[in-house]
Amino acid sequence: MADVAAHIRQKARRHGVQLLQPRGAGGGAHQQVRPRPGPSEFPDDNARVVGSSHGWLALMNRRNNDLFLSNPITRRHIRLPQIQSLPNPELNLLPGGKAQVSKLILSASPDSEECRAMVSFGQDDRLAFCRPGHSQEWVPIGKPYMDRDDKIYNFVYPKSYNDFVFSSKSNVFTCLTKSDIHEWGLEDWDLTDMDSPKLAWIRTNNEQPNTEHDEILRKEHLVYAEQTDELFLVIRSIDKCQLETFFFFTMKLQKEEDGWTTCSRSCSDFALFVGTNHSFAIASPRFKPNSIYFTDHKDDQVTGDVGIHDCANNTISNCYYPFEKHHTNSLSLTPIWFTPTLT
């Protein structure tokens, strides 16, 4: 493990961003995550990776649904509350009482008193948060259902979220609501007070593009550029048959009092990194500008859909390392973007 950590440190000094690959078709843990056998305070060797943020991986044990933060360089582990600690288990758990987590991100290093972890969980991708290393349970945010309902069939629609990022300048989690029948919604959540999550801003947008097609899946990513305090919405088109991304549509969002506007149709000088990781943007000569480096969306973590999209030319190239694409597609877990840190 020491050799692996030294290798990551050396590469991190050169690049700052790594694409971690699964070890093989039989295990979910990545090459850099190989905890020693031990009590339940440690993640299992085949734990599923459900997030990457601020130099930490979020891991979930398959056998008991325990959640952990794990730093593959320092080998530190922080146990998180179980999803079963949330209220309304009939809404939050799968049949049989099994927990489901699709994505987990951090607002800062877990060593910071201001750190908050946000998790997307359950069949409907609801959101909850905690303070890593201190909280004993997850705190749900928002309403469990959308404001609108179907009065004809007496049906209410669950409140779901497509993606979420942390905006460091405004100190809020910006969340994109998900629904097939409602308008897009953006919400800003201030989670400074653990006992009272505050909805700081919420707006809907009636200009949601209709890109649904029998042969096309549409997925969305939110990306925050910390260098310029800019927010991007990335719309991803996936071929349903091939389970491969073939196009991206990118918009820079400007929040306003009565909604938001799209200010640009490109990511300009930035390289955007999206997937199950905490999405981020970098302006650096080490990466192609106006490009999207992508891995699987949080809803599709088994297809090995990985590549680089050139927004100017609308072309996609491979970025597989160390496996070729036909090998990557056979793996049980997609690679994930990772930014190493020693804290």
C-alpha positions in Angstrom: 0.0 0.0 0.0 2.9 2.4 0.7 4.2 1.9 -2.8 0.7 2.7 -4.2 0.4 5.8 -2.0 3.8 7.1 -3.1 2.8 6.5 -6.8 -0.3 8.5 -6.3 1.6 11.4 -4.6 4.0 11.5 -7.5 1.3 11.5 -10.1 -0.8 14.1 -8.1 2.1 16.5 -8.2 2.1 16.3 -12.0 -1.6 16.1 -12.8 -3.8 16.8 -9.7 -6.6 14.6 -11.2 -6.6 10.8 -11.4 -9.0 8.3 -13.1 -9.2 5.4 -10.6 -10.0 2.0 -12.2 -11.7 -1.0 -10.6 -9.4 -3.9 -9.8 -11.4 -6.4 -11.9 -14.7 -7.8 -12.7 -15.1 -9.6 -9.4 -14.6 -6.7 -7.0 -15.9 -3.2 -6.5 -13.0 -1.6 -4.7 -10.4 0.4 -6.7 -6.8 -0.4 -7.0 -5.8 2.2 -4.4 -8.3 1.1 -1.8 -7.3 -2.2 -0.1 -8.1 -1.9 3.6 -6.8 -4.5 5.9 -9.2 -7.1 7.2 -10.7 -6.0 10.5 -13.8 -5.0 12.4 -16.7 -3.1 11.0 -15.0 0.2 11.6 -13.3 -0.5 8.2 -14.8 -0.8 4.8 -14.9 -4.2 3.2 -12.4 -5.1 0.4 -15.2 -5.2 -2.1 -17.1 -2.1 -1.0 -18.8 -0.2 -3.7 -17.5 3.3 -4.5 -20.4 5.8 -4.4 -18.5 9.1 -4.6 -15.3 11.0 -4.8 -14.8 14.5 -3.2 -11.9 16.5 -1.8 -9.5 13.7 -1.9 -11.7 11.1 -0.3 -13.7 8.2 -1.7 -17.2 7.4 -0.4 -17.5 3.6 0.1 -20.6 1.4 0.9 -20.3 -2.1 2.1 -22.4 -4.5 0.1 -23.1 -6.9 3.0 -24.4 -4.5 5.6 -24.8 -1.1 3.8 -22.3 0.6 6.1 -21.0 3.9 4.7 -17.4 5.2 5.0 -15.1 8.0 3.8 -11.7 6.6 2.9 -8.5 8.4 1.9 -6.6 5.9 -0.2 -3.3 7.7 0.3 -3.3 8.2 4.1 -5.5 5.0 4.7 -7.7 7.0 7.0 -11.3 5.9 7.3 -14.3 7.7 8.7 -17.5 5.8 9.4 -20.7 7.6 8.4 -24.2 7.1 9.7 -26.3 4.3 8.1 -29.0 5.3 5.7 -31.3 3.2 7.9 -31.1 6.1 10.4 -33.3 8.2 8.2 -37.0 8.6 9.1 -39.7 7.0 6.9 -37.8 3.8 6.0 -40.7 2.8 3.7 -39.7 5.7 1.5 -36.0 5.5 1.8 -35.2 1.8 1.6 -35.5 -0.8 -1.1 -37.7 -3.9 -0.6 -36.2 -6.1 2.1 -34.8 -3.1 4.0 -31.7 -2.7 1.8 -30.2 0.8 1.5 -29.4 2.4 -1.8 -26.9 5.2 -2.3 -26.2 6.6 -5.7 -23.8 9.5 -4.9 -22.1 11.2 -1.9 -20.1 14.4 -1.9 -18.4 16.7 0.6 -18.3 20.5 1.1 -14.7 20.4 2.4 -12.1 18.1 4.0 -13.7 16.0 6.8 -11.1 17.5 9.1 -12.9 20.9 8.7 -15.6 21.8 11.2 -17.5 23.2 8.3 -17.5 19.9 6.4 -20.9 18.6 5.4 -21.6 15.3 3.5 -24.6 15.2 1.2 -25.9 11.9 -0.1 -28.4 10.9 -2.7 -30.3 7.8 -1.6 -33.3 5.6 -2.1 -35.3 4.7 -5.2 -36.2 8.3 -5.8 -32.8 9.9 -5.2 -33.8 12.0 -2.1 -31.1 14.0 -0.3 -29.8 14.1 3.2 -26.7 15.5 5.0 -24.5 14.9 8.0 -21.2 16.1 9.6 -18.6 13.4 9.0 -17.1 12.1 12.2 -19.6 13.7 14.4 -23.2 13.0 13.3 -24.9 9.8 14.5 -27.7 10.0 11.9 -28.5 11.6 8.5 -30.7 14.6 8.3 -33.1 14.7 5.3 -33.6 18.0 3.5 -36.6 19.2 1.6 -40.1 17.8 1.2 -40.6 14.1 0.4 -43.0 15.0 -2.4 -43.3 17.5 -5.2 -45.7 20.4 -4.6 -47.9 19.3 -7.5 -49.9 16.1 -7.6 -52.2 14.3 -9.9 -55.6 15.0 -8.7 -57.3 12.8 -11.3 -55.5 9.6 -10.2 -54.9 10.7 -6.6 -51.1 10.3 -7.0 -48.3 12.4 -5.5 -44.8 12.5 -7.1 -41.7 12.0 -5.0 -39.2 14.8 -4.7 -36.1 13.6 -6.6 -32.7 15.1 -7.4 -30.6 14.7 -10.5 -27.3 16.1 -9.3 -25.8 18.4 -6.7 -22.6 20.4 -6.1 -21.1 22.6 -3.4 -20.5 26.2 -4.2 -17.7 27.4 -2.0 -18.1 31.1 -2.6 -21.7 31.2 -1.5 -21.4 28.3 1.0 -24.4 26.4 -0.3 -25.2 23.1 -1.9 -26.9 23.7 -5.3 -29.2 20.9 -6.3 -31.0 20.1 -9.5 -34.5 18.5 -9.1 -35.4 15.5 -11.3 -38.9 14.8 -12.7 -40.3 13.6 -16.0 -43.4 15.7 -15.6 -42.4 18.9 -13.7 -40.1 21.8 -14.7 -36.5 21.8 -13.8 -35.8 23.2 -10.4 -32.7 24.6 -8.8 -32.3 24.8 -5.0 -29.6 26.3 -2.8 -29.3 24.7 0.6 -27.4 26.3 3.5 -26.4 23.5 5.8 -24.4 25.5 8.3 -26.9 24.8 11.1 -27.1 21.0 11.6 -30.4 21.3 13.3 -32.1 23.6 10.8 -31.1 23.2 7.1 -32.1 26.4 5.3 -33.5 26.6 1.8 -31.7 29.8 0.7 -33.0 29.9 -2.9 -35.4 27.9 -5.1 -36.5 28.5 -8.7 -38.1 26.5 -11.5 -37.4 27.0 -15.2 -40.1 26.4 -17.9 -37.6 26.3 -20.7 -36.6 22.7 -20.1 -35.5 21.3 -23.4 -37.4 18.2 -24.6 -34.6 15.8 -25.6 -36.4 12.6 -24.7 -36.4 9.9 -27.4 -37.2 6.2 -27.5 -33.6 5.5 -28.3 -32.0 8.2 -26.1 -31.4 8.6 -22.4 -30.9 12.1 -21.0 -28.9 12.7 -17.9 -27.8 15.9 -16.2 -24.8 17.0 -14.3 -24.2 20.2 -12.3 -20.6 21.5 -12.4 -19.1 24.3 -10.2 -16.0 26.2 -11.3 -14.4 27.4 -8.1 -11.8 29.5 -9.9 -14.5 31.8 -11.4 -17.5 31.0 -9.2 -19.5 29.8 -12.2 -22.1 27.1 -12.5 -22.6 24.8 -15.5 -25.5 22.5 -16.4 -24.3 19.6 -18.6 -26.9 17.6 -20.5 -25.8 14.2 -21.6 -27.3 12.1 -24.4 -26.8 8.3 -24.1 -27.7 5.7 -26.7 -30.1 3.3 -24.9 -29.0 0.3 -27.0 -25.2 0.8 -26.8 -25.3 2.4 -23.3 -22.7 4.9 -24.6 -22.7 8.7 -24.4 -22.6 10.3 -27.9 -23.3 14.0 -27.2 -23.1 16.7 -24.5 -25.0 20.0 -24.4 -23.4 22.6 -21.9 -24.9 25.7 -20.5 -23.5 28.3 -18.1 -26.2 29.2 -15.6 -26.8 32.7 -14.1 -29.1 32.7 -11.1 -31.7 35.5 -10.9 -34.5 36.6 -8.7 -37.2 35.0 -10.8 -35.3 32.0 -12.2 -32.1 31.5 -14.1 -30.8 32.3 -17.6 -28.2 30.5 -19.8 -25.3 32.8 -20.5 -23.1 30.5 -22.7 -23.3 27.3 -24.7 -19.8 26.1 -23.9 -17.4 25.6 -21.0 -14.9 28.0 -22.6 -11.4 27.5 -21.1 -12.4 24.8 -18.6 -12.1 21.1 -18.6 -15.2 19.7 -16.8 -15.0 16.4 -14.9 -18.4 14.6 -14.4 -19.6 11.3 -13.2 -20.2 9.8 -9.8 -17.6 12.2 -8.4 -18.2 15.6 -7.0 -18.2 17.4 -10.4 -15.6 20.1 -10.9 -14.0 22.4 -13.5 -10.3 23.1 -14.1 -8.6 25.7 -16.3 -5.1 24.2 -16.8 -2.7 23.5 -19.7 -2.6 19.9 -18.5 -6.2 19.4 -19.8 -8.1 20.1 -23.0 -10.1 23.4 -22.7 -13.8 23.4 -23.6 -13.9 19.7 -23.0 -15.9 17.3 -20.8 -14.0 14.4 -19.1 -16.8 11.9 -18.2 -17.4 8.6 -16.5 -20.8 6.9 -15.8 -23.6 9.0 -14.4 -24.6 8.1 -10.9 -27.7 6.3 -12.2 -25.7 4.0 -14.5 -22.6 2.8 -12.7 -21.9 -0.5 -14.5 -21.5 0.4 -18.2 -17.9 1.8 -18.3 -19.1 4.8 -20.3 -15.9 6.8 -20.1 -14.3 9.4 -22.5 -13.5 13.0 -23.4 -16.0 15.1 -25.3 -14.6 18.0 -27.3 -17.3 20.7 -27.1 -16.0 22.7 -30.1 -15.9 19.7 -32.5 -18.6 17.5 -30.9 -16.2 14.6 -30.9 -15.5 11.9 -28.3 -12.2 10.3 -27.7 -11.1 7.6 -25.3 -9.3 8.2 -22.0 -9.0 4.7 -20.7 -6.0 3.9 -18.5 -4.7 1.3 -18.0 -7.5 -0.7 -19.8 -8.8 -0.5 -23.3 -12.4 0.2 -23.8 -13.5 -3.4 -24.5 -11.9 -4.4 -21.2 -13.5 -1.5 -19.3 -17.0 -2.4 -20.4 -16.7 -5.8 -18.8 -15.9 -4.4 -15.3 -18.5 -4.4 -12.6 -17.9 -0.8 -11.6 -17.0 2.2 -13.6 -13.9 4.3 -13.1 -14.2 7.5 -11.1 -12.4 10.9 -11.1 -10.3 11.4 -8.0 -8.3 14.4 -6.7 -5.6 13.2 -4.3 -4.9 14.9 -1.0 -2.9 14.1 2.1 -5.4 15.5 4.6 
